[in-house]
C-alpha cells in the first residue's frame, strides 16, 4: 500500500496522466480501469465510437475524464484527441495503455520510476516478450518489420516499436500529425526521434488471451497503410533528415578539428580517404544540382567511404565557385561537341539562357571536368596522406 501511495505521489509530481483509447473492448475495459485506479485517478479514456456496451462500463466511473467520439475514427485519432486534452489540462507526460487487456497496469511503476531516473525528456516504449507462448506469429513478424524501418529512419535500435504501452513527453513532441489509424504509433515515435527526443524500450509483461482479447488490426489494410507511411518516412529520412543531422554535426567542429580528426587521424585507410575526396569532388562538379548533399552522404554509406570527407569536398560548388565551374564545363564541353552559336561569352556574362543554348556542351563538359578534377584531387590527397603517414612513423 505504501509503495502504491509513493507511486501516486510521483505521478502527481511528474504531471502524468494515463490515457486509455478504447473501441469495442467492453469485455476487458473494466479490468484495465480498475488496475490503473490502484495507482492513480489521473485517467483519460477516449471512447472511439464503440458500438458494444463500453458506454455502460464507463458510466460506472463518473469521476473519470471521458472523451466520446460519435463514430470510430481510428486509434491514432483517439490518441491525438487524448493528447490534446491532456496538454490543455496541464499534464507533462502521458502513459498510454491498451484497453484489450494485454497490458498489465502493475507495470506502471516501471514507467514512472524510469522517468524519475531520467533527467531529460524521454519517450518510453514497453518491450514485450514476443517469444512467449500465445503470441500471434503476425505480431512477431510485424514487430521485426517495424523495428527495422524505425532503425533505418532514426538510427535507433529497439526490441519493440509496436507496443501500445508507452510514456510520451507531451510538451516536447511534434504538435501536428497526418495519420489517424494504427500507423500513427509509428509516425509519432519516428518524428519524436527526429526532434531529438530519446526513444527507449523498458521491459513489460504482456497477456495474449484469445478468449477475451479483441484485435481491430486489419492485416492487409493496416499493413498497407503502414508500408505507405514507411515509404514516405524513408524518403524524408534520405532527402532531408540525414543531410540535416550530418550538417549539424559537422558545424560543431572547427576547421582545425576537421583536419585533425577526419583527415589525419581517421581510422580509414589512405585509399578510402582519397576515394572519398575524389567522390565528393566529382559530385560537387557534376550536373547533379539539388542532389549533391544527399549523394555526398548516401553514396559513401553504400560504398563504405568517409561521409565527412565526401560531403566537405562536394562543397567545391559553393556559390562563388559556381560560375567558374559552369564556365570551365562549357569550355571543356566545346572540345568534344561543336555548336553553331559558339562560346561567344566570357566568365562575367554567363546566364541561364546562354547555358541553355549550349546544354549538350555543358553536360558533357561537366562530367569530363568532374572526372578529371576528382582524379587530380584523389591522387594529390593520396600522396599527401602518404607523406603524412611516413612523417608520423619517422617522428614516432
C-alpha positions in Angstrom: 0.0 0.0 0.0 2.9 2.4 0.9 4.5 1.7 -2.5 1.3 2.5 -4.3 0.9 5.7 -2.4 4.5 6.7 -3.2 3.9 6.0 -6.9 0.7 8.0 -6.8 2.7 10.9 -5.4 5.3 10.5 -8.1 2.6 10.5 -10.8 1.2 13.7 -9.3 4.7 15.4 -9.2 5.7 14.4 -12.7 2.3 15.5 -14.0 1.5 12.2 -15.6 -1.9 11.0 -16.8 -2.9 7.6 -18.1 -4.6 7.6 -21.5 -6.8 4.6 -22.4 -8.1 4.6 -26.0 -10.9 2.0 -26.4 -13.0 0.6 -29.2 -15.4 -2.3 -28.5 -13.3 -3.7 -25.7 -16.0 -3.7 -23.1 -15.1 -7.2 -22.0 -11.6 -6.1 -20.7 -12.0 -2.3 -20.3 -13.3 -2.5 -16.7 -10.3 -4.7 -15.6 -7.9 -2.2 -17.1 -9.5 0.8 -15.5 -9.7 -0.9 -12.1 -6.0 -1.8 -12.4 -5.0 1.7 -13.2 -7.1 3.2 -10.4 -5.0 1.3 -7.9 -2.2 3.7 -8.7 -3.8 6.9 -9.9 -7.1 8.6 -10.7 -5.5 10.8 -13.3 -7.1 8.9 -16.2 -8.4 10.0 -19.6 -10.5 7.5 -21.6 -11.2 8.0 -25.3 -14.3 6.0 -26.4 -13.6 5.8 -30.1 -17.2 5.3 -31.3 -17.7 1.9 -29.6 -20.9 0.0 -30.5 -20.8 -2.6 -27.7 -21.6 -1.8 -24.1 -18.5 0.3 -23.5 -20.6 3.3 -22.6 -22.3 1.4 -19.8 -19.0 0.4 -18.4 -17.7 3.9 -18.4 -20.9 5.1 -16.8 -19.8 3.3 -13.6 -16.8 5.7 -13.4 -18.3 9.2 -13.4 -15.2 10.8 -11.9 -13.0 9.8 -14.9 -12.4 12.2 -17.8 -14.1 10.6 -20.8 -13.9 11.7 -24.4 -16.7 10.1 -26.5 -16.3 10.2 -30.3 -19.6 9.8 -32.2 -18.1 7.3 -34.7 -14.9 5.2 -34.9 -12.0 7.3 -36.3 -9.1 5.0 -35.6 -6.6 4.5 -32.8 -4.3 7.3 -34.0 -7.1 9.8 -34.0 -8.2 8.7 -30.5 -4.7 9.1 -29.2 -4.4 12.5 -30.7 -7.6 13.7 -29.1 -6.3 12.3 -25.7 -3.0 14.1 -26.1 -4.8 17.3 -26.9 -7.0 17.0 -23.8 -4.0 16.1 -21.6 -2.0 19.0 -22.8 -4.8 21.5 -22.2 -5.4 20.0 -18.7 -1.7 20.7 -17.8 -0.1 17.3 -17.9 3.5 17.0 -19.0 3.6 13.2 -19.6 1.1 10.7 -20.9 1.2 6.9 -20.4 -0.9 5.1 -22.9 -2.3 1.6 -22.1 -4.4 -0.5 -24.4 -7.9 -1.5 -23.3 -7.8 -5.0 -24.7 -6.3 -6.5 -21.6 -2.8 -7.3 -23.0 -1.1 -4.8 -20.8 -0.7 -5.0 -17.0 -1.4 -1.9 -15.0 1.1 -3.3 -12.5 3.8 -2.3 -14.9 3.0 1.4 -14.4 5.8 1.7 -11.8 8.4 0.7 -14.4 7.5 3.7 -16.5 7.2 6.1 -13.6 10.5 5.1 -12.0 12.4 5.2 -15.3 11.1 8.7 -15.9 12.1 9.7 -12.4 15.7 8.5 -13.0 15.9 10.3 -16.3 17.0 14.0 -16.3 15.9 14.7 -19.9 12.6 14.2 -21.7 12.3 10.6 -22.9 9.7 8.5 -24.9 9.5 5.1 -23.4 8.0 2.0 -25.1 7.2 -1.1 -23.2 9.1 -4.0 -24.7 7.1 -7.2 -24.8 8.4 -10.8 -24.7 7.0 -11.8 -28.1 8.6 -15.3 -27.8 6.3 -16.4 -25.1 3.5 -18.9 -25.7 0.3 -17.5 -27.2 1.8 -14.5 -29.0 0.4 -14.5 -32.6 3.0 -15.1 -35.3 1.9 -12.0 -37.2 2.7 -9.8 -34.2 6.2 -11.1 -34.1 6.8 -10.6 -37.8 5.1 -7.2 -37.8 7.3 -6.0 -34.9 10.5 -7.1 -36.6 9.4 -5.3 -39.7 8.6 -2.2 -37.8 11.9 -2.3 -35.8 14.0 -2.4 -39.0 12.4 0.6 -40.6 12.4 2.6 -37.3 16.2 1.9 -37.1 16.7 2.9 -40.8 14.7 6.1 -40.3 16.2 7.2 -37.0 19.4 5.2 -36.3 17.9 3.9 -33.1 17.7 0.1 -32.4 14.8 -1.1 -30.4 13.4 -4.5 -29.5 9.8 -3.4 -29.7 8.3 -0.5 -31.6 4.7 -1.6 -31.9 3.8 -1.9 -28.2 1.0 0.5 -27.3 2.1 0.7 -23.7 4.1 3.9 -23.8 5.1 7.1 -22.0 5.1 10.2 -24.1 6.8 13.5 -23.1 3.8 15.6 -24.1 5.3 19.1 -24.3 8.3 18.1 -26.4 6.6 16.0 -29.1 5.6 17.3 -32.5 2.2 19.0 -32.4 0.8 18.1 -35.8 0.5 14.7 -37.4 -1.0 13.4 -40.7 -2.1 9.8 -39.7 -5.1 8.6 -37.8 -5.0 4.8 -37.7 -2.6 2.2 -36.3 0.3 3.7 -38.2 0.1 6.8 -36.0 2.1 5.0 -33.4 4.9 4.6 -35.9 4.7 8.2 -37.1 4.8 9.7 -33.6 7.9 7.8 -32.4 9.8 8.5 -35.7 9.1 12.2 -35.7 9.8 12.5 -32.0 13.2 10.9 -32.6 13.8 13.3 -35.4 13.2 16.1 -32.9 16.0 14.7 -30.7 13.8 13.0 -28.1 15.5 9.8 -26.9 13.3 6.8 -27.6 13.9 3.8 -25.4 12.5 0.4 -24.5 11.7 -0.8 -21.0 10.6 -4.4 -20.1 7.0 -5.1 -19.5 4.7 -8.1 -19.2 2.1 -9.0 -21.8 -1.0 -11.2 -21.9 -2.5 -12.6 -25.0 -5.8 -14.3 -24.2 -7.6 -15.5 -27.3 -10.8 -15.9 -25.4 -11.2 -12.3 -24.4 -8.8 -10.2 -26.5 -10.4 -8.3 -29.4 -7.9 -7.0 -32.0 -9.1 -4.4 -34.5 -5.9 -4.6 -36.6 -6.8 -5.4 -40.3 -3.7 -7.3 -41.7 -4.0 -6.2 -45.3 -5.4 -2.7 -45.0 -3.4 -1.6 -42.0 -0.2 -3.2 -43.2 -0.6 -1.4 -46.5 -1.1 1.9 -44.6 2.0 1.3 -42.5 4.0 0.4 -45.6 3.0 3.6 -47.3 3.9 5.6 -44.2 7.3 4.0 -44.0 7.9 4.7 -47.7 7.2 8.4 -47.0 9.3 8.5 -43.8 12.3 6.8 -45.6 12.2 9.4 -48.4 12.1 12.2 -45.8 15.0 10.5 -44.0 17.2 10.2 -47.1 16.4 13.6 -48.6 16.2 15.8 -45.5 16.8 14.2 -42.1 20.2 12.6 -42.7 21.7 15.6 -44.5 20.3 17.9 -41.8 21.8 15.9 -39.0 25.1 15.5 -40.8 25.4 19.2 -41.4 24.6 19.9 -37.8 27.3 17.5 -36.6 29.8 18.9 -39.0 29.1 22.6 -37.9 30.1 21.7 -34.4 33.7 21.1 -35.5 36.3 23.8 -36.2 38.4 23.6 -39.3 41.4 22.5 -37.3 39.3 19.7 -35.7 38.1 18.6 -39.1 41.7 18.4 -40.5 43.0 16.6 -37.4 40.1 14.1 -36.7 38.5 13.4 -40.1 41.6 13.6 -42.4 44.8 12.9 -40.5 43.6 10.8 -37.5 40.7 9.0 -39.1 40.8 5.2 -38.8 40.1 5.0 -42.6 42.9 3.9 -44.9 44.6 6.3 -47.2 42.9 4.7 -50.1 39.4 5.2 -48.5 40.2 8.8 -47.7 41.4 9.6 -51.2 38.4 7.9 -52.8 36.1 9.8 -50.5 37.7 13.1 -51.5 37.5 12.1 -55.2 33.9 11.1 -54.9 32.9 14.4 -53.2 34.8 16.4 -55.7 33.0 14.6 -58.6 29.6 15.1 -57.0 30.3 18.8 -56.4 31.2 19.5 -60.1 28.9 17.0 -61.9 25.5 18.3 -63.1 23.7 17.0 -60.0 22.3 20.2 -58.6 19.8 19.7 -55.8 21.0 16.2 -55.1 24.6 16.9 -54.1 24.2 16.9 -50.3 22.1 13.8 -50.4 24.5 11.9 -52.8 27.6 13.0 -50.9 26.3 11.3 -47.8 24.3 8.4 -49.3 26.8 7.0 -51.7 29.7 6.9 -49.1 27.3 5.0 -46.8 26.7 2.5 -49.6 30.3 2.0 -50.6 31.7 2.4 -47.0 33.7 5.5 -47.7 34.2 8.5 -45.4 31.0 10.5 -45.4 32.6 13.6 -43.8 35.3 13.9 -46.5 32.9 13.3 -49.3 30.4 15.9 -48.0 33.1 18.6 -47.4 34.7 18.2 -50.9 31.3 18.2 -52.6 31.1 21.8 -51.4 33.6 22.7 -54.1 30.4 24.1 -55.8 29.8 26.8 -53.2 28.1 29.9 -54.8 31.3 31.8 -55.6 32.7 28.8 -57.5 29.5 28.1 -59.5 30.2 30.5 -62.4 33.8 29.2 -62.7 32.6 25.6 -62.7 29.9 26.3 -65.3 32.4 28.3 -67.5 35.1 25.5 -67.3 32.4 22.9 -68.0 31.3 24.8 -71.2 34.9 25.3 -72.3 35.6 21.6 -71.7 32.5 20.5 -73.5 33.3 22.6 -76.5 36.3 20.4 -77.1 34.0 17.5 -77.7 30.8 19.0 -79.1 30.7 21.7 -81.7 28.0 24.4 -81.5 26.6 26.7 -84.2 26.5 29.6 -81.8 29.9 29.1 -80.4 31.0 30.2 -76.9 30.7 33.9 -77.5 30.6 34.9 -73.8 33.1 35.1 -71.0 33.1 34.3 -67.3 31.4 37.6 -66.4 28.5 37.2 -68.9 27.2 33.7 -68.2 23.4 33.5 -67.9 20.9 30.7 -67.7 19.9 31.4 -71.3 23.5 31.1 -72.5 23.9 27.8 -70.7 20.7 26.5 -72.1 21.9 27.4 -75.7 24.9 25.1 -75.0 23.3 22.5 -72.8 24.9 19.5 -74.5 28.3 21.1 -74.2 27.7 21.8 -70.6 26.5 18.3 -69.7 29.4 16.6 -71.4 31.9 19.1 -70.2 30.8 19.0 -66.6 31.1 15.2 -66.5 34.6 15.3 -68.0 35.7 18.2 -65.8 34.3 16.4 -62.7 36.1 13.2 -63.6 39.5 14.9 -64.3 39.3 17.1 -61.2 38.2 14.2 -59.0 41.2 12.2 -60.2 43.6 15.0 -59.5 42.2 15.7 -56.1 42.2 11.9 -55.3 45.8 11.4 -56.4 47.0 14.6 -54.6 45.3 13.7 -51.4 46.7 10.1 -51.5 50.2 11.4 -52.0 49.8 14.0 -49.2 48.4 11.4 -46.8 51.3 9.0 -47.7 53.8 11.7 -46.8 52.0 12.5 -43.6 52.0 8.8 -42.5 55.7 8.5 -43.3 56.4 11.6 -41.3 54.3 10.3 -38.4 56.2 7.0 -38.4 59.5 8.9 -38.5 58.5 11.2 -35.6 57.2 8.2 -33.7 
